Amino acid sequence: MTIGELAGLIAAIAFVILVVFACISLSRVSKVLKETNESVKVLSDDVDTLSKETEKLLGNTNSLLEDLNKKSVELDPAVKAVADVGQSVSNVNEAVNNFVERHEERQSKFSGFTKLATQAVVMSAWRKIRQHRQTKKAKEMDE
């Protein structure tokens, strides 16, 4: 066997080894592609199911929102009435406060007037008593 034949034999063996490894790799790639294909099918089915569930959920949400809007419209007059009652109570409270303030002012003015009137009556009574005493003394001295 010559060197050329030996080199050809080595090349042929290397090529066979390369082909065997290529076949093994292709077989593995084929299995991976089959599994990927199955996963995509399962995922597609799951997405379809999820899509149908989402449609049902959106339908229920829309009907619930419509019901809520109707009830909100029905509650608007009640809320307005409560707001009006609150305003009325506030107005009554303000009126009562104003009345109390005016009453206290009148009371303080009347209290000052009463004090002055009492002092005037006491002073008048004191003068009359003094005058009566002086008149009495004057009569006693005359006698």
DSSP file with accessible surface (Angstrom, degrees, kcal/mol):
  #  RESIDUE AA STRUCTURE BP1 BP2  ACC     N-H-->O    O-->H-N    N-H-->O    O-->H-N    TCO  KAPPA ALPHA  PHI   PSI    X-CA   Y-CA   Z-CA
    1    1 A M              0   0  154      0, 0.0     2,-0.1     0, 0.0     0, 0.0   0.000 360.0 360.0 360.0 137.1    0.0    0.0    0.0
    2    2 A T     >  -     0   0   84      1,-0.1     4,-2.7     4,-0.0     5,-0.2  -0.398 360.0-105.9 -96.2 171.7    1.3    3.3   -0.9
    3    3 A I  H  > S+     0   0  144      1,-0.2     4,-2.7     2,-0.2     5,-0.2   0.891 120.4  53.4 -66.3 -36.5    1.2    6.6    0.9
    4    4 A G  H  > S+     0   0   54      1,-0.2     4,-2.1     2,-0.2    -1,-0.2   0.910 110.8  45.8 -65.8 -41.6   -1.5    7.9   -1.5
    5    5 A E  H  > S+     0   0  115      2,-0.2     4,-2.5     1,-0.2    -1,-0.2   0.889 112.7  50.8 -68.3 -40.7   -3.7    4.8   -0.9
    6    6 A L  H  X S+     0   0   88     -4,-2.7     4,-2.6     2,-0.2    -2,-0.2   0.917 111.2  48.4 -62.1 -41.5   -3.1    5.1    2.9
    7    7 A A  H  X S+     0   0   56     -4,-2.7     4,-2.5     1,-0.2    -2,-0.2   0.906 112.0  49.8 -65.4 -39.3   -4.1    8.8    2.7
    8    8 A G  H  X S+     0   0   42     -4,-2.1     4,-2.4    -5,-0.2    -1,-0.2   0.901 110.6  50.1 -65.1 -41.0   -7.2    8.0    0.7
    9    9 A L  H  X S+     0   0   84     -4,-2.5     4,-2.6     2,-0.2    -2,-0.2   0.923 111.6  47.6 -63.6 -44.4   -8.1    5.3    3.2
   10   10 A I  H  X S+     0   0  102     -4,-2.6     4,-2.7     1,-0.2    -2,-0.2   0.926 112.8  49.2 -62.1 -42.1   -7.7    7.7    6.1
   11   11 A A  H  X S+     0   0   60     -4,-2.5     4,-2.5     1,-0.2    -1,-0.2   0.905 111.0  49.9 -64.3 -40.8   -9.8   10.3    4.3
   12   12 A A  H  X S+     0   0   52     -4,-2.4     4,-2.4     2,-0.2    -2,-0.2   0.916 111.8  47.8 -65.0 -42.7  -12.5    7.8    3.5
   13   13 A I  H  X S+     0   0   90     -4,-2.6     4,-2.6     2,-0.2    -2,-0.2   0.922 112.5  49.2 -63.6 -43.3  -12.6    6.7    7.2
   14   14 A A  H  X S+     0   0   54     -4,-2.7     4,-2.7     1,-0.2    -2,-0.2   0.911 110.6  50.8 -62.5 -39.5  -12.8   10.3    8.3
   15   15 A F  H  X S+     0   0  134     -4,-2.5     4,-2.6     2,-0.2    -1,-0.2   0.917 109.7  49.9 -65.4 -40.3  -15.5   11.0    5.8
   16   16 A V  H  X S+     0   0   86     -4,-2.4     4,-2.6     2,-0.2    -2,-0.2   0.929 111.7  48.5 -63.8 -43.3  -17.5    7.9    7.1
   17   17 A I  H  X S+     0   0   84     -4,-2.6     4,-2.6     1,-0.2     5,-0.2   0.930 111.9  50.1 -61.9 -42.3  -17.1    9.2   10.7
   18   18 A L  H  X S+     0   0  113     -4,-2.7     4,-2.5     1,-0.2    -2,-0.2   0.922 111.0  48.2 -62.2 -42.7  -18.2   12.6    9.6
   19   19 A V  H  X S+     0   0   60     -4,-2.6     4,-2.7     2,-0.2    -1,-0.2   0.914 110.8  51.5 -65.7 -40.2  -21.3   11.2    7.9
   20   20 A V  H  X S+     0   0   75     -4,-2.6     4,-2.4     2,-0.2    -2,-0.2   0.951 112.8  44.6 -63.3 -47.2  -22.1    9.1   11.0
   21   21 A F  H  X S+     0   0  132     -4,-2.6     4,-2.7     1,-0.2    -1,-0.2   0.896 112.6  52.5 -64.2 -36.1  -21.9   12.2   13.3
   22   22 A A  H  X S+     0   0   44     -4,-2.5     4,-2.8    -5,-0.2    -1,-0.2   0.911 109.7  48.9 -65.0 -41.4  -23.9   14.2   10.8
   23   23 A C  H  X S+     0   0   75     -4,-2.7     4,-2.4     2,-0.2    -2,-0.2   0.921 111.9  48.4 -63.9 -43.3  -26.6   11.5   10.8
   24   24 A I  H  X S+     0   0   72     -4,-2.4     4,-2.3     2,-0.2    -2,-0.2   0.942 113.8  47.3 -61.3 -45.2  -26.7   11.4   14.6
   25   25 A S  H  X S+     0   0   65     -4,-2.7     4,-2.8     1,-0.2     5,-0.2   0.922 112.2  48.8 -63.7 -43.3  -27.0   15.2   14.7
   26   26 A L  H  X S+     0   0  123     -4,-2.8     4,-2.5     1,-0.2    -1,-0.2   0.883 109.5  53.2 -64.1 -37.5  -29.7   15.4   12.0
   27   27 A S  H  X S+     0   0   61     -4,-2.4     4,-2.1     2,-0.2    -1,-0.2   0.928 111.6  45.3 -62.5 -44.8  -31.6   12.7   13.9
   28   28 A R  H  X S+     0   0  170     -4,-2.3     4,-2.4     2,-0.2    -2,-0.2   0.909 112.6  50.4 -65.0 -42.1  -31.4   14.8   17.1
   29   29 A V  H  X S+     0   0   80     -4,-2.8     4,-2.6     1,-0.2    -2,-0.2   0.901 108.8  53.3 -62.6 -38.4  -32.4   18.0   15.3
   30   30 A S  H  X S+     0   0   55     -4,-2.5     4,-2.2    -5,-0.2    -1,-0.2   0.920 109.0  48.2 -62.6 -44.0  -35.3   16.1   13.8
   31   31 A K  H  X S+     0   0  130     -4,-2.1     4,-2.5     2,-0.2     5,-0.2   0.919 111.5  50.2 -61.7 -43.8  -36.5   15.0   17.2
   32   32 A V  H  X S+     0   0   82     -4,-2.4     4,-2.6     1,-0.2    -2,-0.2   0.921 110.2  50.1 -62.1 -41.8  -36.2   18.6   18.5
   33   33 A L  H  X S+     0   0  112     -4,-2.6     4,-2.5     2,-0.2    -1,-0.2   0.899 109.9  50.6 -65.0 -38.6  -38.2   19.9   15.6
   34   34 A K  H  X S+     0   0  132     -4,-2.2     4,-2.4     2,-0.2    -2,-0.2   0.936 112.2  46.8 -63.0 -45.6  -41.0   17.3   16.2
   35   35 A E  H  X S+     0   0  123     -4,-2.5     4,-2.6     2,-0.2    -2,-0.2   0.904 112.5  50.0 -63.3 -40.4  -41.1   18.3   19.9
   36   36 A T  H  X S+     0   0   71     -4,-2.6     4,-2.5     2,-0.2    -1,-0.2   0.917 109.7  51.3 -63.2 -41.5  -41.2   22.0   18.9
   37   37 A N  H  X S+     0   0   91     -4,-2.5     4,-2.1     2,-0.2    -2,-0.2   0.921 111.2  47.3 -62.8 -43.1  -44.0   21.4   16.4
   38   38 A E  H  X S+     0   0  125     -4,-2.4     4,-2.5     1,-0.2     5,-0.2   0.911 111.2  51.6 -64.6 -41.5  -46.0   19.6   19.1
   39   39 A S  H  X S+     0   0   77     -4,-2.6     4,-2.9     1,-0.2    -2,-0.2   0.907 108.6  51.0 -62.3 -40.2  -45.4   22.4   21.6
   40   40 A V  H  X S+     0   0   75     -4,-2.5     4,-2.7     2,-0.2    -1,-0.2   0.909 109.9  50.2 -64.7 -39.9  -46.6   24.9   19.0
   41   41 A K  H  X S+     0   0  130     -4,-2.1     4,-2.3     2,-0.2    -2,-0.2   0.941 112.8  45.8 -63.1 -46.4  -49.8   22.9   18.4
   42   42 A V  H  X S+     0   0   82     -4,-2.5     4,-2.7     1,-0.2    -2,-0.2   0.927 113.4  50.1 -62.4 -42.9  -50.4   22.7   22.2
   43   43 A L  H  X S+     0   0  108     -4,-2.9     4,-2.7     1,-0.2    -2,-0.2   0.911 109.0  51.9 -62.7 -40.3  -49.7   26.4   22.5
   44   44 A S  H  X S+     0   0   58     -4,-2.7     4,-2.5     2,-0.2    -1,-0.2   0.925 110.6  48.1 -62.8 -42.5  -52.0   27.2   19.7
   45   45 A D  H  X S+     0   0   99     -4,-2.3     4,-2.5     1,-0.2    -2,-0.2   0.918 112.5  48.9 -63.4 -43.3  -54.8   25.2   21.3
   46   46 A D  H  X S+     0   0   92     -4,-2.7     4,-2.9     2,-0.2    -2,-0.2   0.899 110.7  50.4 -63.5 -40.1  -54.2   27.0   24.6
   47   47 A V  H  X S+     0   0   79     -4,-2.7     4,-2.7     2,-0.2    -2,-0.2   0.911 110.1  50.3 -65.8 -39.4  -54.2   30.4   23.0
   48   48 A D  H  X S+     0   0   91     -4,-2.5     4,-2.3     2,-0.2    -2,-0.2   0.936 112.8  46.3 -62.7 -44.7  -57.5   29.6   21.3
   49   49 A T  H  X S+     0   0   80     -4,-2.5     4,-2.4     1,-0.2    -2,-0.2   0.928 113.6  48.6 -62.5 -44.7  -59.0   28.5   24.6
   50   50 A L  H  X S+     0   0  113     -4,-2.9     4,-2.6     1,-0.2    -2,-0.2   0.892 109.5  53.1 -62.7 -38.9  -57.6   31.6   26.3
   51   51 A S  H  X S+     0   0   55     -4,-2.7     4,-2.2     2,-0.2    -1,-0.2   0.922 109.5  47.9 -62.6 -44.1  -59.0   33.8   23.5
   52   52 A K  H  X S+     0   0  138     -4,-2.3     4,-2.1     2,-0.2    -2,-0.2   0.925 112.8  48.5 -64.1 -42.2  -62.5   32.3   24.0
   53   53 A E  H  X S+     0   0  104     -4,-2.4     4,-2.6     1,-0.2    -2,-0.2   0.899 110.1  52.3 -63.4 -39.8  -62.4   32.8   27.7
   54   54 A T  H  X S+     0   0   63     -4,-2.6     4,-2.8     2,-0.2    -1,-0.2   0.903 107.4  52.0 -64.3 -39.7  -61.2   36.3   27.3
   55   55 A E  H  X S+     0   0  129     -4,-2.2     4,-2.4     2,-0.2    -1,-0.2   0.924 111.0  47.5 -62.0 -44.1  -64.2   37.0   25.0
   56   56 A K  H  X S+     0   0  130     -4,-2.1     4,-2.6     2,-0.2    -2,-0.2   0.926 112.4  49.9 -61.8 -43.9  -66.6   35.7   27.6
   57   57 A L  H  X S+     0   0  109     -4,-2.6     4,-2.7     1,-0.2    -2,-0.2   0.924 111.0  48.5 -62.4 -42.6  -64.9   37.7   30.3
   58   58 A L  H  X S+     0   0   99     -4,-2.8     4,-2.6     2,-0.2    -1,-0.2   0.895 110.8  51.7 -65.2 -38.4  -65.1   40.9   28.2
   59   59 A G  H  X S+     0   0   38     -4,-2.4     4,-2.3    -5,-0.2    -2,-0.2   0.934 112.1  45.6 -62.4 -46.1  -68.8   40.2   27.5
   60   60 A N  H  X S+     0   0  107     -4,-2.6     4,-2.5     2,-0.2    -2,-0.2   0.898 112.3  51.8 -63.5 -40.2  -69.5   39.8   31.2
   61   61 A T  H  X S+     0   0   69     -4,-2.7     4,-2.6    -5,-0.2    -2,-0.2   0.917 109.5  49.6 -63.7 -41.7  -67.5   42.9   32.0
   62   62 A N  H  X S+     0   0   92     -4,-2.6     4,-2.4     2,-0.2    -2,-0.2   0.921 112.1  47.1 -64.5 -43.2  -69.4   45.0   29.4
   63   63 A S  H  X S+     0   0   64     -4,-2.3     4,-2.3     2,-0.2    -1,-0.2   0.908 113.0  49.8 -66.1 -38.4  -72.8   43.8   30.7
   64   64 A L  H  X S+     0   0  116     -4,-2.5     4,-2.6     1,-0.2    -2,-0.2   0.914 110.6  50.0 -64.2 -41.2  -71.7   44.5   34.3
   65   65 A L  H  X S+     0   0   91     -4,-2.6     4,-2.5     2,-0.2    -2,-0.2   0.907 109.7  50.4 -65.1 -39.9  -70.5   48.0   33.3
   66   66 A E  H  X S+     0   0  118     -4,-2.4     4,-2.3     2,-0.2    -1,-0.2   0.924 111.5  48.5 -62.7 -44.0  -73.8   48.7   31.6
   67   67 A D  H  X S+     0   0   67     -4,-2.3     4,-2.4     1,-0.2    -2,-0.2   0.917 111.4  50.3 -61.2 -42.6  -75.7   47.6   34.7
   68   68 A L  H  X S+     0   0  107     -4,-2.6     4,-2.4     1,-0.2    -2,-0.2   0.905 109.2  50.9 -63.8 -40.8  -73.4   49.8   36.8
   69   69 A N  H  X S+     0   0   89     -4,-2.5     4,-2.2     2,-0.2    -1,-0.2   0.909 110.1  50.1 -63.3 -41.5  -74.0   52.8   34.6
   70   70 A K  H  X S+     0   0  135     -4,-2.3     4,-1.9     1,-0.2    -2,-0.2   0.935 112.7  46.1 -62.7 -44.9  -77.8   52.3   34.8
   71   71 A K  H  X S+     0   0  107     -4,-2.4     4,-1.7     1,-0.2    -1,-0.2   0.869 109.9  54.6 -67.0 -34.5  -77.7   52.1   38.6
   72   72 A S  H  X S+     0   0   57     -4,-2.4     4,-1.1     2,-0.2    -1,-0.2   0.914 107.5  49.9 -64.3 -41.4  -75.4   55.1   38.8
   73   73 A V  H  < S+     0   0   98     -4,-2.2     3,-0.4     1,-0.2    -1,-0.2   0.898 110.3  50.9 -63.9 -37.9  -77.9   57.2   36.8
   74   74 A E  H  < S+     0   0  144     -4,-1.9     4,-0.5     1,-0.2    -1,-0.2   0.818 109.8  50.6 -68.9 -29.3  -80.7   56.0   39.1
   75   75 A L  H  X S+     0   0  105     -4,-1.7     4,-2.4     1,-0.2     5,-0.2   0.675  87.3  85.5 -82.9 -16.9  -78.6   57.1   42.1
   76   76 A D  H  X S+     0   0   95     -4,-1.1     4,-2.5    -3,-0.4     5,-0.2   0.902  88.7  49.1 -54.7 -46.1  -77.9   60.6   40.8
   77   77 A P  H  > S+     0   0   88      0, 0.0     4,-2.6     0, 0.0    -1,-0.2   0.910 111.1  50.7 -61.9 -37.6  -81.1   62.1   42.2
   78   78 A A  H  > S+     0   0   52     -4,-0.5     4,-2.4     2,-0.2    -2,-0.2   0.917 110.9  48.1 -65.5 -41.8  -80.5   60.6   45.6
   79   79 A V  H  X S+     0   0   93     -4,-2.4     4,-2.4     2,-0.2    -1,-0.2   0.921 112.2  49.7 -64.6 -40.3  -77.0   61.9   45.7
   80   80 A K  H  X S+     0   0  131     -4,-2.5     4,-2.6    -5,-0.2    -2,-0.2   0.914 110.0  51.2 -64.2 -40.6  -78.3   65.4   44.7
   81   81 A A  H  X S+     0   0   50     -4,-2.6     4,-2.6     2,-0.2    -2,-0.2   0.915 109.7  49.4 -63.6 -41.6  -81.0   65.2   47.4
   82   82 A V  H  X S+     0   0  103     -4,-2.4     4,-2.6     1,-0.2    -1,-0.2   0.916 110.7  50.5 -63.7 -40.3  -78.4   64.4   50.0
   83   83 A A  H  X S+     0   0   60     -4,-2.4     4,-2.3     1,-0.2    -2,-0.2   0.916 110.6  49.4 -63.3 -40.6  -76.2   67.3   48.8
   84   84 A D  H  X S+     0   0   81     -4,-2.6     4,-2.6     2,-0.2    -2,-0.2   0.902 110.3  50.2 -64.7 -41.4  -79.2   69.6   49.0
   85   85 A V  H  X S+     0   0   90     -4,-2.6     4,-2.8     2,-0.2     5,-0.2   0.925 109.7  51.7 -62.4 -42.4  -80.0   68.4   52.6
   86   86 A G  H  X S+     0   0   42     -4,-2.6     4,-2.2     1,-0.2    -2,-0.2   0.916 110.7  47.7 -59.8 -42.0  -76.4   69.0   53.5
   87   87 A Q  H  X S+     0   0  108     -4,-2.3     4,-2.5     2,-0.2    -1,-0.2   0.912 111.5  50.8 -65.7 -40.6  -76.6   72.6   52.1
   88   88 A S  H  X S+     0   0   68     -4,-2.6     4,-2.7     2,-0.2    -2,-0.2   0.922 110.0  49.2 -63.2 -43.9  -79.9   73.2   54.0
   89   89 A V  H  X S+     0   0   94     -4,-2.8     4,-2.7     1,-0.2    -1,-0.2   0.913 110.8  51.1 -61.7 -39.7  -78.3   72.0   57.2
   90   90 A S  H  X S+     0   0   58     -4,-2.2     4,-2.4    -5,-0.2    -2,-0.2   0.921 110.5  48.7 -63.7 -41.9  -75.4   74.2   56.6
   91   91 A N  H  X S+     0   0   79     -4,-2.5     4,-2.5     2,-0.2    -2,-0.2   0.909 112.0  48.5 -64.3 -42.6  -77.7   77.2   56.0
   92   92 A V  H  X S+     0   0   92     -4,-2.7     4,-2.8     2,-0.2     5,-0.2   0.924 110.9  51.2 -63.1 -43.0  -79.7   76.4   59.2
   93   93 A N  H  X S+     0   0   91     -4,-2.7     4,-2.5     1,-0.2    -2,-0.2   0.922 110.5  48.5 -60.2 -42.8  -76.5   76.1   61.2
   94   94 A E  H  X S+     0   0  112     -4,-2.4     4,-2.5     2,-0.2    -1,-0.2   0.918 111.5  49.8 -64.7 -41.3  -75.3   79.5   59.9
   95   95 A A  H  X S+     0   0   56     -4,-2.5     4,-2.6     2,-0.2    -2,-0.2   0.918 111.1  49.0 -64.7 -41.8  -78.6   81.1   60.7
   96   96 A V  H  X S+     0   0   75     -4,-2.8     4,-2.8     2,-0.2    -1,-0.2   0.918 110.8  50.7 -64.0 -42.6  -78.6   79.7   64.3
   97   97 A N  H  X S+     0   0   78     -4,-2.5     4,-2.5    -5,-0.2    -2,-0.2   0.920 111.0  48.4 -60.7 -43.6  -75.0   80.9   64.7
   98   98 A N  H  X S+     0   0   69     -4,-2.5     4,-2.5     2,-0.2    -2,-0.2   0.915 111.6  50.2 -62.1 -42.5  -76.0   84.4   63.6
   99   99 A F  H  X S+     0   0  115     -4,-2.6     4,-2.7     1,-0.2    -2,-0.2   0.927 110.9  48.7 -61.8 -44.7  -79.0   84.4   65.9
  100  100 A V  H  X S+     0   0   59     -4,-2.8     4,-2.8     2,-0.2    -1,-0.2   0.916 110.9  50.7 -62.9 -42.4  -76.8   83.3   68.9
  101  101 A E  H  X S+     0   0  105     -4,-2.5     4,-2.4     2,-0.2    -1,-0.2   0.938 112.6  45.8 -61.7 -45.2  -74.3   86.1   68.1
  102  102 A R  H  X S+     0   0  124     -4,-2.5     4,-2.7     1,-0.2     5,-0.2   0.908 112.4  51.4 -64.5 -39.9  -77.0   88.7   67.9
  103  103 A H  H  X S+     0   0   92     -4,-2.7     4,-2.8     2,-0.2    -2,-0.2   0.919 110.3  48.6 -62.7 -42.9  -78.6   87.4   71.1
  104  104 A E  H  X S+     0   0  120     -4,-2.8     4,-2.6     2,-0.2    -1,-0.2   0.894 111.4  50.3 -64.7 -39.3  -75.2   87.6   72.9
  105  105 A E  H  X S+     0   0  108     -4,-2.4     4,-2.6     2,-0.2    -2,-0.2   0.938 113.3  45.3 -63.1 -45.4  -74.6   91.1   71.6
  106  106 A R  H  X S+     0   0  160     -4,-2.7     4,-3.3     1,-0.2     5,-0.2   0.899 112.5  52.1 -63.4 -41.1  -78.1   92.2   72.8
  107  107 A Q  H  X S+     0   0  103     -4,-2.8     4,-2.7     2,-0.2    -1,-0.2   0.909 110.7  47.0 -61.9 -43.4  -77.5   90.4   76.1
  108  108 A S  H  X S+     0   0   75     -4,-2.6     4,-2.2     2,-0.2    -2,-0.2   0.911 115.0  46.2 -67.6 -38.8  -74.2   92.2   76.7
  109  109 A K  H  X S+     0   0  149     -4,-2.6     4,-2.5     2,-0.2    -2,-0.2   0.929 114.9  47.1 -65.5 -44.4  -75.8   95.6   75.8
  110  110 A F  H  X S+     0   0  123     -4,-3.3     4,-3.1     2,-0.2    -2,-0.2   0.892 109.7  54.0 -64.9 -37.2  -78.7   94.8   78.0
  111  111 A S  H  X S+     0   0   72     -4,-2.7     4,-2.3    -5,-0.2    -1,-0.2   0.922 110.1  46.8 -63.2 -43.7  -76.4   93.7   80.8
  112  112 A G  H  X S+     0   0   33     -4,-2.2     4,-2.4     2,-0.2    -2,-0.2   0.919 113.5  48.9 -63.4 -42.1  -74.5   97.0   80.6
  113  113 A F  H  X S+     0   0  132     -4,-2.5     4,-2.8     1,-0.2    -2,-0.2   0.920 110.5  50.7 -63.1 -43.3  -77.8   98.9   80.5
  114  114 A T  H  X S+     0   0   56     -4,-3.1     4,-2.7     2,-0.2    -1,-0.2   0.906 109.5  51.1 -61.2 -41.2  -79.1   97.0   83.5
  115  115 A K  H  X S+     0   0  135     -4,-2.3     4,-2.4     2,-0.2    -1,-0.2   0.939 112.2  46.0 -62.7 -45.7  -75.9   97.7   85.4
  116  116 A L  H  X S+     0   0  114     -4,-2.4     4,-2.5     1,-0.2    -2,-0.2   0.913 112.9  49.8 -63.4 -42.6  -76.2  101.5   84.7
  117  117 A A  H  X S+     0   0   40     -4,-2.8     4,-2.5     2,-0.2    -2,-0.2   0.916 110.7  50.1 -64.1 -40.8  -79.9  101.5   85.6
  118  118 A T  H  X S+     0   0   80     -4,-2.7     4,-2.8     1,-0.2     5,-0.2   0.924 110.6  49.6 -63.1 -43.5  -79.2   99.7   88.9
  119  119 A Q  H  X S+     0   0  102     -4,-2.4     4,-2.9     1,-0.2     5,-0.2   0.918 110.9  50.2 -61.6 -41.5  -76.4  102.2   89.8
  120  120 A A  H  X S+     0   0   59     -4,-2.5     4,-2.6     2,-0.2    -2,-0.2   0.924 111.8  47.3 -64.7 -41.7  -78.8  105.0   89.0
  121  121 A V  H  X S+     0   0  100     -4,-2.5     4,-2.9     2,-0.2     5,-0.2   0.931 113.7  47.8 -65.1 -44.0  -81.6  103.6   91.2
  122  122 A V  H  X S+     0   0   87     -4,-2.8     4,-2.8     2,-0.2    -2,-0.2   0.933 113.1  47.9 -63.1 -44.8  -79.1  102.9   94.1
  123  123 A M  H  X S+     0   0   95     -4,-2.9     4,-2.4    -5,-0.2    -1,-0.2   0.912 112.7  48.9 -62.5 -41.6  -77.7  106.4   93.8
  124  124 A S  H  X S+     0   0   49     -4,-2.6     4,-2.2    -5,-0.2    -2,-0.2   0.925 112.5  47.8 -63.8 -43.7  -81.1  107.9   93.7
  125  125 A A  H  X S+     0   0   46     -4,-2.9     4,-2.6     1,-0.2    -2,-0.2   0.908 111.2  51.2 -63.4 -41.4  -82.2  105.9   96.8
  126  126 A W  H  X S+     0   0  123     -4,-2.8     4,-2.7     1,-0.2     5,-0.2   0.912 109.7  49.9 -62.3 -43.1  -79.0  106.9   98.6
  127  127 A R  H  X S+     0   0  155     -4,-2.4     4,-3.0     2,-0.2    -1,-0.2   0.905 110.8  49.4 -61.7 -42.7  -79.6  110.6   97.9
  128  128 A K  H  X S+     0   0  136     -4,-2.2     4,-2.8     2,-0.2    -2,-0.2   0.914 111.6  49.0 -64.3 -40.8  -83.2  110.3   99.2
  129  129 A I  H  X S+     0   0   78     -4,-2.6     4,-2.7     2,-0.2    -2,-0.2   0.935 114.0  46.1 -63.1 -45.6  -81.9  108.6  102.3
  130  130 A R  H  X S+     0   0  127     -4,-2.7     4,-2.9     2,-0.2     5,-0.2   0.925 114.0  48.1 -62.5 -43.1  -79.3  111.3  102.9
  131  131 A Q  H  X S+     0   0  126     -4,-3.0     4,-2.7    -5,-0.2    -1,-0.2   0.913 111.2  50.8 -65.3 -39.4  -81.8  114.0  102.2
  132  132 A H  H  X S+     0   0  124     -4,-2.8     4,-2.6    -5,-0.2    -2,-0.2   0.918 111.8  47.8 -63.2 -42.4  -84.3  112.4  104.6
  133  133 A R  H  X S+     0   0  144     -4,-2.7     4,-3.0     2,-0.2    -2,-0.2   0.901 112.4  48.8 -63.6 -44.1  -81.6  112.2  107.3
  134  134 A Q  H  X S+     0   0  118     -4,-2.9     4,-2.7     2,-0.2    -2,-0.2   0.910 112.1  48.7 -64.3 -39.4  -80.6  115.8  106.7
  135  135 A T  H  X S+     0   0   69     -4,-2.7     4,-2.2    -5,-0.2    -2,-0.2   0.922 112.4  48.8 -64.7 -41.2  -84.2  116.8  106.9
  136  136 A K  H  X S+     0   0  116     -4,-2.6     4,-2.4     2,-0.2    -2,-0.2   0.910 112.4  47.5 -64.4 -43.4  -84.6  114.8  110.1
  137  137 A K  H  X S+     0   0  140     -4,-3.0     4,-2.3     1,-0.2    -1,-0.2   0.897 110.2  53.0 -63.8 -41.5  -81.5  116.3  111.6
  138  138 A A  H  X S+     0   0   47     -4,-2.7     4,-1.8    -5,-0.2    -2,-0.2   0.906 110.3  47.5 -63.6 -37.7  -82.7  119.8  110.6
  139  139 A K  H  X S+     0   0  130     -4,-2.2     4,-1.5     1,-0.2    -2,-0.2   0.907 111.7  50.5 -69.6 -39.4  -86.0  119.1  112.3
  140  140 A E  H  < S+     0   0  118     -4,-2.4    -1,-0.2     1,-0.2    -2,-0.2   0.866 111.4  48.0 -66.6 -36.1  -84.3  117.8  115.4
  141  141 A M  H  < S+     0   0  159     -4,-2.3    -1,-0.2     1,-0.2    -2,-0.2   0.854 109.4  53.6 -74.3 -31.3  -82.1  120.8  115.6
  142  142 A D  H  <        0   0  138     -4,-1.8    -2,-0.2    -5,-0.2    -1,-0.2   0.805 360.0 360.0 -72.8 -26.6  -85.0  123.1  115.1
  143  143 A E     <        0   0  185     -4,-1.5    -3,-0.1    -5,-0.1    -2,-0.1   0.572 360.0 360.0 -84.0 360.0  -86.8  121.5  118.0
